[in-house]
Amino acid sequence: MILLLLLLRVLTCTLDFQLHGVQAESNLSSKFHLGSAKEQNGVQDHQHEKIVSVSFNGSIHSPRFPHSYPRSTVLVWRLVAVEEHLRIQLTFDDKFGLEDPEGDICKYDFVEIEDPSDGTKLGRWCGSKVVPSKQISKGNQIRIRFVSDEYFPSEPGFCIHYTLLTPQQAEPVVPSVLPPSALPLDLLSETVAQFGTVEEVMRYLEPDRWQLDLEELYRPSWQLLGKSYIHGRKSRVLDLSIMRDEVRLYSCTPRNFSVSLREELKRTDAIFWPSCLLVKRCGGNCACCSLSCSECQCSPTKVTKKYHEVLQVKQRTGYRMLQKSLTDVPLEHHEECACQCKGKTEG
């Protein structure tokens, strides 16, 4: 009898262990799958967009506006006017604040506006110092994209009010001062040459989308850009040669000269920044030339072509925006110079 009771207890414990073990394993499996699903859904598919049919005024905003928005989020709205002849105007709420840019470029959290008719990005904004300006669609559609990374969400986010306009209402008012894209290239070149940094140039050329242009400008491409060069420096060795070396500094030697890129390259279809660059060119006098020489000139005996990376700006026919790109321009450098006699004295 006792043996039978012990056997029954062993069987009961075994069944209880198996049932609870299966349940525990099931719970663990459920948690694992839920965690995986949450991780996969942390960032929405950036190809997916929400279509918003616009028949009257309204607004869209970042999640939880005007409070801190969630991290790791990508949201895209495509606003479509119900009538094809209408245009959509976007106006940002004065309460605007996203994560600050890095080096004046919105890399982490930003809101971006694109015109689907031609894929033109009208601008990208972040930070909280400046409220973005109004934007008007070229057709009856406009796309808004919001991105936040996994770090440092800010507040209040953004809220964009949209309004329907007729084509006549959407026509921009002609400003009293011509925009850079409408200036003659000669005048534009003179204006751009006054700026001290490339950021200032981009701000002037495209005040609404300069950050986006700056980011595109420095984005790596398949082209080999920026061929740099190094100048050697001659050192003085002996004290007895000091006077001779000092004479050589003012005689026929390669030295730095500033040249205008438009004049040097004979380019009237573009402007460059910087507008002038330093090149090595032969310069100095030829006082030590032979006494029998009537005309002694400092001329290059070794010339090389070197490439300099600069910002190039061109006007595009049929486009309001200027074409901006980094390009390599070839310039001649004089590596070696010598006094050469062009004539002999009589007698």
Phi, psi and omega in degrees: 000314180296320179298322179294320179295319178297321180295318178297320181294320179297317179297320180296316179296321180296315179296319180296319179296317181295318180296312181291327178296316178296319180294318179296319179295322179296317179297318179297319178297320180296317180296321181296315181293321179295319178298319180296317180297320180295320180295320180292326183269006181298322177241121182291155178296119185289348178280340182277134179226148178267124179275125179245113178280122186254112176241349175204178184293151180191196180204156171230158184206165176291152180305137177071008178307136006266029178257179184300130180280160180289159177275168175049062184226138171228119180231137181229129175243135171246113179270128183234119177289141185294332178248132189295334183280349182277156176244161182243127177254132179251130178234123181282139174294149180297334175279101183220128179193114174236174180305141183296152178287167173243119183061037180066016179239131180280098184258333193253286176252132181198162170242136187229141180239133183228144175265112184294343184297324179225007179076010181288129174275117183282340179167160174223134187226151175202189181071194182218007184282325184231132174279128181303151181280171179294147177230141181234133181289153176279328177241212182263013180226154174205146185243138178238132182232128179243131181228133170228141180270192186276003184236152165047066172292150182243178175222155009270004189087220181213157172221128183242123178266131179248146184222142177273137179230151170280161178304326179292320179291330183280347180296126182292145176286132181292119182288157179289332177252130183295141175291161182305323183294342181262356182282150171299146185299325179298314179291320179298320179297318179295321180291312183296327183296341182280344183281151185264339181224160179293330177298319179295322179297313182293323176299319181291316184291317183223082185298334183271337185225026186296325180297318180294317178297321181294320178294318179295326183297320183264007178288130182300145178229178181286345182283151175271113185244156171072061177279109184268164178219158184237132177267133175278155180235123182282133180255148179277137185252307185251144179296327182294340183265003184298312183296321179294320179294325178294323176296319181298329179299330182253003177265197185287099181215159173292135179212165183286131172230144174268135180233146175279125184296319181296321179285318182296318182270352183056047180252117176252359182263001184207163171238163184227152172223125356299149182282338178234148177226158176272135176227159175272120178225151181292135180203169182106175183263172180236049182295336183270013180290163181301142181295338182276000182265124180274336181219103182251126183236143176277112186233151179285139175250348176215120183238134176233155178254125181237154186251139181235132180274124182222168174272126179248133180236127180229152173272141180246127182298127178087000180240142177279335183272150177274146177273122183238135181201155171274133182218156178261125178251134180273133177228143179280135176239137177269114182274324181223144182227158178205150176281121183242134182278127180261351181197162181249145175283150180279152175101000000 
